[in-house]
């Protein structure tokens, strides 16, 4: 292995998040069958109910389970993490919840403009 490639791999490994790298996309995996999605969504719901929110979120993103994505967004919103919540609402295609956060952002910008 070349020295440059080895250095790159070392740098990647040293900066790897504890839960690994997650590919976040706005479209779920299309290769999953309906049965696979049901099984994964049940597992995601179980994880969510047991407080393992990040693990559940990964499953919901993979399957495109809008109800699960919305519940993750709601939880983040309750923790005043509106921008993180917005990501999940967008992935869930939940326009109503997105609009509420957009309004908050607009109010903040409006206040900043007045200063």
N, CA, C and O atoms as a GROMACS GRO file, in nm:
protein
  460
    1UNK      N    1   0.085  -0.117   0.000
    1UNK     CA    2   0.000   0.000   0.000
    1UNK      C    3   0.090   0.123   0.000
    1UNK      O    4   0.191   0.128   0.070
    2UNK      N    5   0.052   0.223  -0.079
    2UNK     CA    6   0.134   0.343  -0.088
    2UNK      C    7   0.127   0.421   0.042
    2UNK      O    8   0.031   0.409   0.119
    3UNK      N    9   0.229   0.500   0.065
    3UNK     CA   10   0.238   0.580   0.186
    3UNK      C   11   0.123   0.681   0.193
    3UNK      O   12   0.066   0.705   0.300
    4UNK      N   13   0.088   0.739   0.077
    4UNK     CA   14  -0.019   0.838   0.071
    4UNK      C   15  -0.154   0.773   0.105
    4UNK      O   16  -0.234   0.830   0.180
    5UNK      N   17  -0.179   0.656   0.050
    5UNK     CA   18  -0.305   0.586   0.077
    5UNK      C   19  -0.312   0.546   0.223
    5UNK      O   20  -0.418   0.557   0.285
    6UNK      N   21  -0.202   0.499   0.279
    6UNK     CA   22  -0.196   0.460   0.419
    6UNK      C   23  -0.225   0.581   0.509
    6UNK      O   24  -0.298   0.569   0.608
    7UNK      N   25  -0.168   0.696   0.476
    7UNK     CA   26  -0.191   0.817   0.554
    7UNK      C   27  -0.338   0.858   0.547
    7UNK      O   28  -0.397   0.901   0.647
    8UNK      N   29  -0.396   0.845   0.428
    8UNK     CA   30  -0.538   0.878   0.411
    8UNK      C   31  -0.625   0.788   0.498
    8UNK      O   32  -0.713   0.836   0.569
    9UNK      N   33  -0.600   0.657   0.492
    9UNK     CA   34  -0.680   0.562   0.570
    9UNK      C   35  -0.664   0.586   0.720
    9UNK      O   36  -0.761   0.574   0.795
   10UNK      N   37  -0.544   0.621   0.762
   10UNK     CA   38  -0.520   0.652   0.903
   10UNK      C   39  -0.598   0.776   0.944
   10UNK      O   40  -0.658   0.779   1.051
   11UNK      N   41  -0.597   0.878   0.858
   11UNK     CA   42  -0.671   1.002   0.887
   11UNK      C   43  -0.821   0.976   0.894
   11UNK      O   44  -0.889   1.028   0.982
   12UNK      N   45  -0.871   0.896   0.802
   12UNK     CA   46  -1.014   0.864   0.801
   12UNK      C   47  -1.051   0.790   0.929
   12UNK      O   48  -1.150   0.823   0.994
   13UNK      N   49  -0.973   0.691   0.964
   13UNK     CA   50  -1.002   0.610   1.082
   13UNK      C   51  -0.995   0.693   1.210
   13UNK      O   52  -1.076   0.675   1.300
   14UNK      N   53  -0.900   0.784   1.218
   14UNK     CA   54  -0.887   0.865   1.339
   14UNK      C   55  -1.000   0.967   1.353
   14UNK      O   56  -1.026   1.014   1.463
   15UNK      N   57  -1.066   1.001   1.243
   15UNK     CA   58  -1.177   1.097   1.248
   15UNK      C   59  -1.314   1.030   1.236
   15UNK      O   60  -1.416   1.098   1.224
   16UNK      N   61  -1.315   0.898   1.240
   16UNK     CA   62  -1.441   0.825   1.224
   16UNK      C   63  -1.530   0.849   1.346
   16UNK      O   64  -1.485   0.834   1.460
   17UNK      N   65  -1.658   0.886   1.322
   17UNK     CA   66  -1.751   0.901   1.434
   17UNK      C   67  -1.770   0.767   1.504
   17UNK      O   68  -1.750   0.662   1.443
   18UNK      N   69  -1.807   0.769   1.632
   18UNK     CA   70  -1.822   0.643   1.708
   18UNK      C   71  -1.922   0.546   1.647
   18UNK      O   72  -1.905   0.424   1.659
   19UNK      N   73  -2.026   0.597   1.583
   19UNK     CA   74  -2.127   0.510   1.524
   19UNK      C   75  -2.097   0.476   1.379
   19UNK      O   76  -2.180   0.414   1.311
   20UNK      N   77  -1.981   0.516   1.330
   20UNK     CA   78  -1.946   0.490   1.191
   20UNK      C   79  -1.997   0.599   1.100
   20UNK      O   80  -2.069   0.690   1.143
   21UNK      N   81  -1.960   0.590   0.974
   21UNK     CA   82  -2.004   0.687   0.876
   21UNK      C   83  -2.144   0.651   0.830
   21UNK      O   84  -2.175   0.535   0.805
   22UNK      N   85  -2.228   0.751   0.820
   22UNK     CA   86  -2.366   0.730   0.779
   22UNK      C   87  -2.392   0.809   0.653
   22UNK      O   88  -2.368   0.930   0.648
   23UNK      N   89  -2.441   0.742   0.552
   23UNK     CA   90  -2.480   0.810   0.430
   23UNK      C   91  -2.625   0.854   0.449
   23UNK      O   92  -2.714   0.771   0.467
   24UNK      N   93  -2.647   0.983   0.445
   24UNK     CA   94  -2.781   1.036   0.461
   24UNK      C   95  -2.829   1.085   0.326
   24UNK      O   96  -2.765   1.168   0.262
   25UNK      N   97  -2.939   1.032   0.284
   25UNK     CA   98  -2.994   1.069   0.154
   25UNK      C   99  -3.142   1.097   0.171
   25UNK      O  100  -3.205   1.051   0.266
   26UNK      N  101  -3.198   1.172   0.078
   26UNK     CA  102  -3.340   1.202   0.089
   26UNK      C  103  -3.426   1.098   0.020
   26UNK      O  104  -3.548   1.113   0.011
   27UNK      N  105  -3.364   0.994  -0.028
   27UNK     CA  106  -3.443   0.886  -0.086
   27UNK      C  107  -3.401   0.753  -0.023
   27UNK      O  108  -3.282   0.723  -0.014
   28UNK      N  109  -3.498   0.675   0.021
   28UNK     CA  110  -3.466   0.547   0.085
   28UNK      C  111  -3.409   0.447  -0.015
   28UNK      O  112  -3.417   0.467  -0.136
   29UNK      N  113  -3.352   0.341   0.038
   29UNK     CA  114  -3.301   0.236  -0.050
   29UNK      C  115  -3.416   0.174  -0.127
   29UNK      O  116  -3.516   0.131  -0.069
   30UNK      N  117  -3.403   0.170  -0.257
   30UNK     CA  118  -3.509   0.113  -0.339
   30UNK      C  119  -3.495  -0.038  -0.352
   30UNK      O  120  -3.587  -0.105  -0.399
   31UNK      N  121  -3.382  -0.090  -0.310
   31UNK     CA  122  -3.359  -0.234  -0.324
   31UNK      C  123  -3.425  -0.316  -0.214
   31UNK      O  124  -3.424  -0.439  -0.219
   32UNK      N  125  -3.483  -0.249  -0.114
   32UNK     CA  126  -3.549  -0.322  -0.006
   32UNK      C  127  -3.689  -0.365  -0.047
   32UNK      O  128  -3.765  -0.287  -0.106
   33UNK      N  129  -3.723  -0.488  -0.016
   33UNK     CA  130  -3.859  -0.536  -0.042
   33UNK      C  131  -3.952  -0.482   0.067
   33UNK      O  132  -3.905  -0.434   0.170
   34UNK      N  133  -4.080  -0.491   0.044
   34UNK     CA  134  -4.179  -0.446   0.144
   34UNK      C  135  -4.161  -0.523   0.275
   34UNK      O  136  -4.171  -0.465   0.384
   35UNK      N  137  -4.135  -0.652   0.264
   35UNK     CA  138  -4.116  -0.735   0.384
   35UNK      C  139  -3.994  -0.690   0.462
   35UNK      O  140  -3.997  -0.684   0.585
   36UNK      N  141  -3.885  -0.659   0.390
   36UNK     CA  142  -3.764  -0.613   0.457
   36UNK      C  143  -3.788  -0.480   0.528
   36UNK      O  144  -3.741  -0.459   0.640
   37UNK      N  145  -3.862  -0.391   0.462
   37UNK     CA  146  -3.892  -0.262   0.523
   37UNK      C  147  -3.974  -0.279   0.650
   37UNK      O  148  -3.949  -0.213   0.751
   38UNK      N  149  -4.073  -0.368   0.646
   38UNK     CA  150  -4.156  -0.392   0.764
   38UNK      C  151  -4.071  -0.441   0.880
   38UNK      O  152  -4.084  -0.392   0.992
   39UNK      N  153  -3.984  -0.536   0.853
   39UNK     CA  154  -3.897  -0.592   0.958
   39UNK      C  155  -3.805  -0.484   1.014
   39UNK      O  156  -3.790  -0.471   1.136
   40UNK      N  157  -3.744  -0.406   0.925
   40UNK     CA  158  -3.654  -0.299   0.970
   40UNK      C  159  -3.730  -0.192   1.047
   40UNK      O  160  -3.681  -0.144   1.150
   41UNK      N  161  -3.848  -0.153   0.999
   41UNK     CA  162  -3.925  -0.050   1.069
   41UNK      C  163  -3.967  -0.097   1.208
   41UNK      O  164  -3.968  -0.017   1.302
   42UNK      N  165  -4.001  -0.224   1.222
   42UNK     CA  166  -4.035  -0.277   1.355
   42UNK      C  167  -3.914  -0.269   1.447
   42UNK      O  168  -3.926  -0.231   1.564
   43UNK      N  169  -3.798  -0.304   1.394
   43UNK     CA  170  -3.674  -0.295   1.473
   43UNK      C  171  -3.647  -0.149   1.509
   43UNK      O  172  -3.609  -0.119   1.622
   44UNK      N  173  -3.666  -0.060   1.412
   44UNK     CA  174  -3.647   0.083   1.438
   44UNK      C  175  -3.740   0.134   1.546
   44UNK      O  176  -3.699   0.211   1.633
   45UNK      N  177  -3.866   0.092   1.541
   45UNK     CA  178  -3.963   0.132   1.644
   45UNK      C  179  -3.922   0.081   1.782
   45UNK      O  180  -3.934   0.151   1.882
   46UNK      N  181  -3.874  -0.043   1.784
   46UNK     CA  182  -3.829  -0.102   1.910
   46UNK      C  183  -3.711  -0.022   1.967
   46UNK      O  184  -3.708   0.011   2.085
   47UNK      N  185  -3.615   0.010   1.881
   47UNK     CA  186  -3.500   0.089   1.924
   47UNK      C  187  -3.544   0.226   1.973
   47UNK      O  188  -3.498   0.273   2.077
   48UNK      N  189  -3.633   0.290   1.898
   48UNK     CA  190  -3.682   0.423   1.936
   48UNK      C  191  -3.749   0.417   2.073
   48UNK      O  192  -3.722   0.501   2.160
   49UNK      N  193  -3.835   0.319   2.093
   49UNK     CA  194  -3.907   0.306   2.220
   49UNK      C  195  -3.813   0.275   2.337
   49UNK      O  196  -3.846   0.303   2.452
   50UNK      N  197  -3.698   0.217   2.308
   50UNK     CA  198  -3.598   0.187   2.411
   50UNK      C  199  -3.496   0.300   2.427
   50UNK      O  200  -3.396   0.284   2.497
   51UNK      N  201  -3.522   0.413   2.361
   51UNK     CA  202  -3.435   0.529   2.377
   51UNK      C  203  -3.312   0.530   2.290
   51UNK      O  204  -3.226   0.618   2.304
   52UNK      N  205  -3.300   0.435   2.199
   52UNK     CA  206  -3.184   0.430   2.109
   52UNK      C  207  -3.220   0.504   1.981
   52UNK      O  208  -3.241   0.445   1.875
   53UNK      N  209  -3.225   0.636   1.993
   53UNK     CA  210  -3.279   0.722   1.888
   53UNK      C  211  -3.190   0.723   1.764
   53UNK      O  212  -3.241   0.714   1.652
   54UNK      N  213  -3.059   0.734   1.781
   54UNK     CA  214  -2.970   0.738   1.664
   54UNK      C  215  -2.978   0.610   1.582
   54UNK      O  216  -2.982   0.615   1.459
   55UNK      N  217  -2.982   0.497   1.649
   55UNK     CA  218  -2.991   0.371   1.578
   55UNK      C  219  -3.124   0.360   1.503
   55UNK      O  220  -3.129   0.315   1.389
   56UNK      N  221  -3.231   0.402   1.570
   56UNK     CA  222  -3.363   0.400   1.507
   56UNK      C  223  -3.366   0.494   1.387
   56UNK      O  224  -3.420   0.460   1.282
   57UNK      N  225  -3.307   0.612   1.402
   57UNK     CA  226  -3.305   0.710   1.294
   57UNK      C  227  -3.234   0.654   1.171
   57UNK      O  228  -3.279   0.676   1.058
   58UNK      N  229  -3.126   0.583   1.192
   58UNK     CA  230  -3.054   0.523   1.079
   58UNK      C  231  -3.143   0.427   1.001
   58UNK      O  232  -3.141   0.424   0.878
   59UNK      N  233  -3.220   0.349   1.074
   59UNK     CA  234  -3.312   0.254   1.008
   59UNK      C  235  -3.421   0.330   0.935
   59UNK      O  236  -3.453   0.298   0.820
   60UNK      N  237  -3.480   0.430   1.000
   60UNK     CA  238  -3.589   0.505   0.938
   60UNK      C  239  -3.542   0.578   0.812
   60UNK      O  240  -3.616   0.588   0.714
   61UNK      N  241  -3.419   0.628   0.814
   61UNK     CA  242  -3.363   0.693   0.695
   61UNK      C  243  -3.347   0.590   0.584
   61UNK      O  244  -3.380   0.617   0.468
   62UNK      N  245  -3.296   0.473   0.619
   62UNK     CA  246  -3.274   0.367   0.520
   62UNK      C  247  -3.403   0.323   0.453
   62UNK      O  248  -3.407   0.300   0.332
   63UNK      N  249  -3.509   0.310   0.533
   63UNK     CA  250  -3.636   0.261   0.479
   63UNK      C  251  -3.727   0.372   0.428
   63UNK      O  252  -3.821   0.346   0.353
   64UNK      N  253  -3.698   0.496   0.467
   64UNK     CA  254  -3.784   0.607   0.428
   64UNK      C  255  -3.915   0.610   0.505
   64UNK      O  256  -4.015   0.662   0.457
   65UNK      N  257  -3.914   0.554   0.625
   65UNK     CA  258  -4.034   0.544   0.709
   65UNK      C  259  -4.069   0.682   0.765
   65UNK      O  260  -4.009   0.728   0.862
   66UNK      N  261  -4.166   0.746   0.702
   66UNK     CA  262  -4.196   0.886   0.734
   66UNK      C  263  -4.247   0.906   0.876
   66UNK      O  264  -4.214   1.006   0.940
   67UNK      N  265  -4.326   0.813   0.928
   67UNK     CA  266  -4.374   0.827   1.065
   67UNK      C  267  -4.257   0.822   1.164
   67UNK      O  268  -4.251   0.902   1.258
   68UNK      N  269  -4.166   0.730   1.142
   68UNK     CA  270  -4.050   0.720   1.230
   68UNK      C  271  -3.961   0.843   1.219
   68UNK      O  272  -3.912   0.894   1.320
   69UNK      N  273  -3.940   0.891   1.097
   69UNK     CA  274  -3.859   1.011   1.077
   69UNK      C  275  -3.923   1.132   1.146
   69UNK      O  276  -3.853   1.214   1.205
   70UNK      N  277  -4.055   1.141   1.138
   70UNK     CA  278  -4.126   1.252   1.203
   70UNK      C  279  -4.113   1.242   1.354
   70UNK      O  280  -4.094   1.344   1.421
   71UNK      N  281  -4.122   1.121   1.409
   71UNK     CA  282  -4.107   1.105   1.554
   71UNK      C  283  -3.968   1.144   1.601
   71UNK      O  284  -3.952   1.204   1.708
   72UNK      N  285  -3.866   1.110   1.522
   72UNK     CA  286  -3.729   1.152   1.557
   72UNK      C  287  -3.722   1.304   1.553
   72UNK      O  288  -3.665   1.366   1.642
   73UNK      N  289  -3.779   1.364   1.448
   73UNK     CA  290  -3.782   1.510   1.438
   73UNK      C  291  -3.853   1.574   1.556
   73UNK      O  292  -3.807   1.675   1.610
   74UNK      N  293  -3.965   1.517   1.598
   74UNK     CA  294  -4.040   1.570   1.712
   74UNK      C  295  -3.956   1.566   1.839
   74UNK      O  296  -3.956   1.661   1.917
   75UNK      N  297  -3.885   1.457   1.859
   75UNK     CA  298  -3.801   1.443   1.977
   75UNK      C  299  -3.690   1.549   1.977
   75UNK      O  300  -3.663   1.611   2.079
   76UNK      N  301  -3.628   1.568   1.861
   76UNK     CA  302  -3.523   1.670   1.850
   76UNK      C  303  -3.580   1.810   1.870
   76UNK      O  304  -3.516   1.894   1.932
   77UNK      N  305  -3.697   1.833   1.818
   77UNK     CA  306  -3.762   1.963   1.833
   77UNK      C  307  -3.790   1.993   1.980
   77UNK      O  308  -3.772   2.106   2.025
   78UNK      N  309  -3.834   1.892   2.055
   78UNK     CA  310  -3.859   1.910   2.198
   78UNK      C  311  -3.731   1.942   2.274
   78UNK      O  312  -3.734   2.004   2.380
   79UNK      N  313  -3.618   1.899   2.219
   79UNK     CA  314  -3.488   1.926   2.281
   79UNK      C  315  -3.427   2.056   2.229
   79UNK      O  316  -3.309   2.082   2.248
   80UNK      N  317  -3.509   2.138   2.162
   80UNK     CA  318  -3.466   2.266   2.102
   80UNK      C  319  -3.353   2.248   2.001
   80UNK      O  320  -3.265   2.333   1.990
   81UNK      N  321  -3.357   2.139   1.926
   81UNK     CA  322  -3.261   2.114   1.819
   81UNK      C  323  -3.336   2.123   1.686
   81UNK      O  324  -3.348   2.026   1.612
   82UNK      N  325  -3.387   2.244   1.660
   82UNK     CA  326  -3.477   2.265   1.546
   82UNK      C  327  -3.414   2.233   1.412
   82UNK      O  328  -3.480   2.175   1.325
   83UNK      N  329  -3.288   2.268   1.392
   83UNK     CA  330  -3.226   2.242   1.262
   83UNK      C  331  -3.207   2.093   1.238
   83UNK      O  332  -3.226   2.045   1.126
   84UNK      N  333  -3.171   2.020   1.342
   84UNK     CA  334  -3.160   1.875   1.328
   84UNK      C  335  -3.299   1.815   1.303
   84UNK      O  336  -3.314   1.723   1.223
   85UNK      N  337  -3.398   1.868   1.373
   85UNK     CA  338  -3.536   1.821   1.353
   85UNK      C  339  -3.581   1.848   1.210
   85UNK      O  340  -3.647   1.764   1.149
   86UNK      N  341  -3.544   1.964   1.158
   86UNK     CA  342  -3.583   2.000   1.021
   86UNK      C  343  -3.533   1.897   0.921
   86UNK      O  344  -3.605   1.862   0.827
   87UNK      N  345  -3.412   1.849   0.941
   87UNK     CA  346  -3.357   1.746   0.851
   87UNK      C  347  -3.450   1.625   0.845
   87UNK      O  348  -3.478   1.572   0.737
   88UNK      N  349  -3.497   1.580   0.960
   88UNK     CA  350  -3.583   1.462   0.964
   88UNK      C  351  -3.722   1.492   0.907
   88UNK      O  352  -3.782   1.406   0.843
   89UNK      N  353  -3.771   1.612   0.930
   89UNK     CA  354  -3.901   1.649   0.871
   89UNK      C  355  -3.892   1.656   0.720
   89UNK      O  356  -3.985   1.616   0.649
   90UNK      N  357  -3.781   1.706   0.669
   90UNK     CA  358  -3.762   1.711   0.524
   90UNK      C  359  -3.756   1.569   0.467
   90UNK      O  360  -3.820   1.540   0.366
   91UNK      N  361  -3.679   1.482   0.533
   91UNK     CA  362  -3.670   1.343   0.487
   91UNK      C  363  -3.806   1.273   0.492
   91UNK      O  364  -3.836   1.187   0.410
   92UNK      N  365  -3.889   1.312   0.591
   92UNK     CA  366  -4.023   1.253   0.605
   92UNK      C  367  -4.124   1.318   0.511
   92UNK      O  368  -4.238   1.274   0.500
   93UNK      N  369  -4.080   1.424   0.443
   93UNK     CA  370  -4.168   1.501   0.354
   93UNK      C  371  -4.289   1.555   0.432
   93UNK      O  372  -4.401   1.557   0.382
   94UNK      N  373  -4.261   1.600   0.556
   94UNK     CA  374  -4.364   1.654   0.644
   94UNK      C  375  -4.362   1.807   0.633
   94UNK      O  376  -4.295   1.875   0.710
   95UNK      N  377  -4.436   1.858   0.536
   95UNK     CA  378  -4.435   2.002   0.505
   95UNK      C  379  -4.484   2.087   0.622
   95UNK      O  380  -4.430   2.194   0.647
   96UNK      N  381  -4.585   2.041   0.692
   96UNK     CA  382  -4.642   2.118   0.802
   96UNK      C  383  -4.538   2.145   0.910
   96UNK      O  384  -4.525   2.258   0.958
   97UNK      N  385  -4.464   2.043   0.948
   97UNK     CA  386  -4.362   2.060   1.053
   97UNK      C  387  -4.244   2.142   1.002
   97UNK      O  388  -4.183   2.218   1.077
   98UNK      N  389  -4.211   2.126   0.873
   98UNK     CA  390  -4.104   2.206   0.813
   98UNK      C  391  -4.141   2.354   0.816
   98UNK      O  392  -4.059   2.439   0.852
   99UNK      N  393  -4.265   2.384   0.779
   99UNK     CA  394  -4.311   2.523   0.773
   99UNK      C  395  -4.296   2.591   0.909
   99UNK      O  396  -4.256   2.707   0.916
  100UNK      N  397  -4.328   2.520   1.017
  100UNK     CA  398  -4.318   2.577   1.151
  100UNK      C  399  -4.174   2.618   1.181
  100UNK      O  400  -4.149   2.723   1.240
  101UNK      N  401  -4.079   2.535   1.141
  101UNK     CA  402  -3.938   2.566   1.165
  101UNK      C  403  -3.892   2.679   1.073
  101UNK      O  404  -3.816   2.765   1.114
  102UNK      N  405  -3.939   2.678   0.948
  102UNK     CA  406  -3.906   2.787   0.856
  102UNK      C  407  -3.953   2.920   0.913
  102UNK      O  408  -3.883   3.021   0.900
  103UNK      N  409  -4.070   2.921   0.976
  103UNK     CA  410  -4.122   3.044   1.036
  103UNK      C  411  -4.032   3.091   1.150
  103UNK      O  412  -4.006   3.210   1.163
  104UNK      N  413  -3.985   2.997   1.233
  104UNK     CA  414  -3.892   3.032   1.341
  104UNK      C  415  -3.765   3.094   1.284
  104UNK      O  416  -3.715   3.195   1.335
  105UNK      N  417  -3.712   3.032   1.179
  105UNK     CA  418  -3.590   3.082   1.116
  105UNK      C  419  -3.613   3.223   1.061
  105UNK      O  420  -3.528   3.310   1.077
  106UNK      N  421  -3.727   3.244   0.997
  106UNK     CA  422  -3.760   3.375   0.941
  106UNK      C  423  -3.768   3.480   1.051
  106UNK      O  424  -3.723   3.593   1.032
  107UNK      N  425  -3.826   3.444   1.166
  107UNK     CA  426  -3.835   3.539   1.279
  107UNK      C  427  -3.697   3.576   1.330
  107UNK      O  428  -3.670   3.693   1.359
  108UNK      N  429  -3.609   3.478   1.340
  108UNK     CA  430  -3.472   3.505   1.386
  108UNK      C  431  -3.402   3.600   1.290
  108UNK      O  432  -3.337   3.695   1.332
  109UNK      N  433  -3.416   3.573   1.161
  109UNK     CA  434  -3.352   3.658   1.060
  109UNK      C  435  -3.411   3.799   1.067
  109UNK      O  436  -3.338   3.897   1.055
  110UNK      N  437  -3.540   3.808   1.086
  110UNK     CA  438  -3.607   3.938   1.096
  110UNK      C  439  -3.553   4.018   1.214
  110UNK      O  440  -3.528   4.138   1.201
  111UNK      N  441  -3.536   3.953   1.328
  111UNK     CA  442  -3.482   4.020   1.446
  111UNK      C  443  -3.338   4.065   1.420
  111UNK      O  444  -3.300   4.176   1.457
  112UNK      N  445  -3.259   3.980   1.356
  112UNK     CA  446  -3.120   4.015   1.327
  112UNK      C  447  -3.110   4.133   1.230
  112UNK      O  448  -3.020   4.216   1.243
  113UNK      N  449  -3.202   4.140   1.135
  113UNK     CA  450  -3.200   4.251   1.039
  113UNK      C  451  -3.230   4.384   1.106
  113UNK      O  452  -3.180   4.487   1.062
  114UNK      N  453  -3.311   4.382   1.212
  114UNK     CA  454  -3.348   4.506   1.281
  114UNK      C  455  -3.235   4.561   1.366
  114UNK      O  456  -3.234   4.680   1.398
  115UNK      N  457  -3.141   4.477   1.400
  115UNK     CA  458  -3.029   4.521   1.486
  115UNK      C  459  -2.927   4.601   1.411
  115UNK      O  460  -2.827   4.644   1.469
   0.00000   0.00000   0.00000
